[in-house]
C-alpha cells in the first residue's frame, strides 16, 4: 500500500513513538514528562520535533490577539497536543482545532498518556477558510 500524502507516514511515526513511550512510562506522570519524552524519541528516530513552539493568534485583519504555545510541532507540519488525564474532554479537541486554525496547519494529533490505555486522535482541518465570514439570512 502506498501513501499518497507524507503526513500519514509522519503520523504513524508519532503514534509508534507515543506507544513505545507509554509502554515504558505508563500513565502516572505529568504532561511535561511525556512531551519531553516524545520529542526525544522522535528526534532519535530522525524526525524533527520542536517543543513549546510559540503561536501568535491573530484576528482576520492581522491584529495580534494573544500568544499560545503548541506542545510539539513535528516536521513543521503536524501539531501534537499532549494530555495526561483520565479521559479526553471535548474542549481538548476544540483546543487542538483552534491551534490548527491559528497556525494555518491542516493536521494535528491529540495524545492522552494519562489513561491506562493510550489515546490518540487525529484531526484534519480544511484550509479553505473564507476571507470574510459568510452570513445567511433566513
Secondary structure, 3 states (H helix, E strand, C coil): CCCCCHHHHHHHHHHHHHHHHHHHHCCCCCHHHHHHHHHHHHHHCCCCEEEEEEEEEECCCCCEEEEEEEEEEECCCEEEEEECCCCCCHHHHHHHHHHHHHHCCCEEEEEECCCCCCEEEEEECCCCCCCCCCCCCC
